């Protein structure tokens, strides 16, 4: 069991590290869009640190939490989505997340259901990546200010919008994407 938790923790570190590396890789873009981008590398680092701690804690509780629950962190706000078969399991996940340092708020979108098949998870990930790519091409949208997760036909949008016009552009791209059935907006406007 310890080997499984260690493997999952290392795998989680790899995946989350890739997100952080992506931010570093986009540093040139961050410099050119500094006016629009409120996210610093320190912000990304802090979110990555919280994400890793949450995933490690979930894996130590039960490996199914690590495998069946998606964790997205933006400015200390945590989005949980996925599926678990019992309310008590969902409650345990939420309690574990709240015990993690740096968590400011938890958005619980865990469904009471059996976890989806890997093929569906992969398809959702591909659609999320497609949306992120399309947003990076839109003038007037600072795509690095958004985190996009898709699960079961639902897009979860977290981030900072420069203004209402930028958010409308982002939502238009998402709405025009095949397989998107619903959008849950968890964004704020830049102050």
Secondary structure as GFF3:
##gff-version 3
##sequence-region A 1 191
A	DSSP	alpha_helix	2	25	.	.	.	ID=ss1
A	DSSP	alpha_helix	27	32	.	.	.	ID=ss2
A	DSSP	alpha_helix	41	61	.	.	.	ID=ss3
A	DSSP	alpha_helix	63	68	.	.	.	ID=ss4
A	DSSP	beta_strand	69	74	.	.	.	ID=ss5
A	DSSP	beta_strand	77	84	.	.	.	ID=ss6
A	DSSP	alpha_helix	87	98	.	.	.	ID=ss7
A	DSSP	beta_strand	105	112	.	.	.	ID=ss8
A	DSSP	alpha_helix	118	136	.	.	.	ID=ss9
A	DSSP	three_ten_helix	143	145	.	.	.	ID=ss10
A	DSSP	beta_strand	146	151	.	.	.	ID=ss11
A	DSSP	beta_strand	154	161	.	.	.	ID=ss12
A	DSSP	alpha_helix	164	175	.	.	.	ID=ss13
A	DSSP	beta_strand	182	189	.	.	.	ID=ss14
###
